[in-house]
């Protein structure tokens, strides 16, 4: 009897840990296919990674198209600067390809480009000041605009919209007492809305490359760092698609102004972390990074 009671209490505690077990509905991917990948974009530089607790509140990355061209001019022999657009385009292609490989129908970009949000005029000069760059053919769009998400679904026949924001960084790691190495880091924020424009989920995935290159006297092999990104980008996307296609994700539940996003991560690769945004703006992190 005591063993049964302990088992019951353990089950109850587990349920509480997942916000009541039934507080979030499991996502059925078949209800949200085909999908429209609306916006894929990323940062226009390759900065050093700074842990959130060490970041200055008013710290702001500079970039945009103007910075892109300046960086390319000043860094003609720097592969980190020359491959900014390539990384973002690669991320967009990988997202589409991996979704399709897993049986998810993706609306063609040609169809998407005919929709009202894509044909609408935009103020061009702002793009020169933006810190992010869109993948080839993609516009940078605010994912929380439910009316626009609904319009895109209505005009393309999509049952959901996906937005992906990437952040590409290099990270300096300590080796021994005084040594350092450089690794690549990718963070992807994914936002998915249903055909009514209502948010289904919002989640972050982060990966750090297991491969590193030596850092000494302010120098490192920049091409080696650049070469780390393709596999890392695919790994981060694979983890999202794994969640998305196995029903491992849970949709967000909205109650008035309260918002809660639950997620359970399974089979996370060694170089992975996944973050789920909570109602209070805080985030929980699961998984671990390879050293």
N, C-alpha and C positions, 0 to 999 in steps of 0.2 A: 504493500500500500504506500509506504514511504517513497519507494522508488518511482511508483506511478505519479505520485504528487510532485516529486522533483522534476520528472519529465514534463509534466503539465506546466509547471512554473517556468521551466526552461523554454518551452514553446511560447508561452505568453511573453516572456522577456524578449525573445527573438522577434515576435510580432511588433512589440513596442519599438524595437530598434529600427524597424522598417516602417515607422509611422502608421502602425495599425494594420499592417499587412494588406488590407483591402482599401486603403486610402487612395491608392493610385491604380488606374486601370492599365493592364498590359497592352502594349501596342501590337496590333495585328498588321503586319506590313502589307498584306494583301488588300487591306481596306484603303491604303494610301498610294497605290500604284495605278497608273504611271505618275512619276514625279517630274517636276520642272526644277532644274538647277538654275535659280534666278541670278544669283550673284556669287562670284568667287573672287576674292581679292586678298592682298597681303601687303606687308610693309615694304617700303621702297628703299630700304637700306638693309644692312646686315649687322645690327648692333650687338654688343656684348650683352649677355643675359645678366640681369640683376634680380635676385630674389625679391619677392613682393615686400617683405618686411624691411628691405634695405632701400626701397625706392623712395625718392622724394615726391611728395604729393603733387607738386607742380611740375614734375619732370615731364617733358614733352618731346617726342621724337620729331625731328624735322625730316621732311621728305617731299613726296609728290613728284609730278612730272618734271618740275624745275630742278629739284634735287637729283632726280634720275639722270637728267642730261648733264648736269654739273659733275655728278659722280663719274659718269662715263667719260667725260672729257678729262677730268683730273686723274682718274684711275684707269687709264687706257690699258695698263698692264696688270690690273688688279682683277682677278676673276670674280672676287666677291662682289665687286661693283658692276661688272659686265654681265652678270647672270641673274640680276634681280628679276627682270621680266620673265626669263626662262623658268625660274623656280615657280612663279605664280601660274604660268601657263601649264607647267607640268602638274601642278596640284589640281587644276581644273580637269585636265585630261584624265588623271588618275582617278579622281572622284567619279567621273562618268563611267570610265572603264570598269572599275571595281564594282560599282552598283550593277551594271549590266551583266558582269560575270556572275553575279549572285542572283540573277533572275529578276532584277528590278527593271521595269521599263522606264526609260528616260526620254522625256519629250525632246525632240531635236532642237538644237539651238536656232535653227532657221525658223522654226515655228515660234519660238520664244521671242525672237527679234522682231516679229510682226505684231506683237501685242502692243496695246496702248502705252503701258509704262515704258516700253523700250523705244517706241517711235516718238514719244513726247520730247520736246526740246528741253535741254538742260543748259544751265549757265556754264559756259566753257571755261571761263577764267578761274573758277573755283578749283578746277582740277589741277591747276599748277601749284596750288598751295596745299592740297591734300597730302596727308602722310602715307596714304595707301594707294596702291595701284591695282586696277582690275585686271583679271586675266584677259587674254585676247578675245575681243568680241563681247565681253561682259561689262555691265555697268556696276558701279558701286552703289548699292541700294540699302536703305534702312529696312532691316528684316521685320521690324515691329509694325509696319504699315499694313494693317489687316485688310483695308479696302483694296490696296494694290495687290496683295497676295490673292485675294478673292477674284479680282479681275483677271489676273494671269491664269488662274485655274479655269475660269469661265471661257476664256478665249483660246486656250490650248487643249482643254479636255483633261488637264492634269488633276489628280486627286490630292496632291500635296505640293508644297514648294519647299525647296532647300536653299539655305544660305550658308556659305562657308567662308569664314574669316581666318586667314592664316597669319601666324607670326613666325618668322624665320630669324634665328639668332645663333650666335656662337657662344659657347660656354667654356670658361677657363676652369679647369679642375686641378686640385692639389694632388701632387704625387710625392709621397714621402714627406720629408720635412720642408724641403725648399723647392722641389720640382713642380712644374706645371705642364698640363697638356690641354689641348683645345678639342672640344667635341661640337657637333652640330645639335641644335635643338629646334624642334617644331612644335608649335601649339596651334590647334585647330578648334575654333568655336563653331559649333553646328547649331543652326536654328531651323526647325521644321514646323510648318503650319499646314493645317488641313484645307480642304477646298472652300471652307467658309472664312478662311483667313485667321482662324483661331490657332494659337500656339499649341503645338503638340509637345514639343520638348526644346530644351536649350541646354547644351552640354559642351564641356571642354575636354579635349584629349591632348596630352603632351607626351612627347617622346624625345629621348636623348640618345644619340648614337653610341653604340658600344665601341666603335672605332674612334681613335683619337690621333692627334698629331702633336709632336713635342712643341712646347712654347719656351723660348729662351731669349733673353735680352730683348723682349718686345717683338720678336719675330716668330712666325709660324708659317707652315706651308698652306697658303690660302687655297690653292687648287685642290689639295687633299680635303680641306673642309668643305668646299663646294661639292666635291664628289660624294660626300656623305649624305647629301640631302635626298637624292632620288629614292633610295631604299627606305629612308626614314619617313618621307612623305607618304609612301605607300603603306608603311606599317601603321601609321596613325590613322589613315583612312580605313584600312582593313579592320581596325578595332571598332570604329564607329559602325561600319557595315555589318560586322559580326553581331553587334548589339541589335542593329536595325532589322536584320534578317532572321534572327533566332527568337525574336519576341522577348529578348532580355531587357529591353527598355520599358519603362513605365511612363505614361503620359503625365503632363503637368495637370494638377487639379487647382482650379481657380475658385475661390470662395470670397466674393466681395473683393477687397483689396489684398487679400492674402494669396500668396502664390507659393507652391511647393513642388519641387521637381525631385523625383526619386529615381534612382538608377542602381542596378546591381551589375557589377562587372565580373565577367568570367573569363578564364583562360587569357589573362593579360600577359602579353610578351614582356620580357625582362626590362625592356627599355621604355616601358609605358607608365604614364600616370593618367588618370582620367578624373576630371573635376566636374561636380554637379553643383550648379548654383542654387542656393537656398533662398528662402523668402526674405531673410534679413540682409541679403547681399553677400553673406559669407559663402564659403565653398568648402566642400569636403573632398578629400583626395583619396583615391583608391589606387592600388597597384604600387609599383616601385620602379625605380630607375636603375639601370645597370651602371655599376661604377666603372 
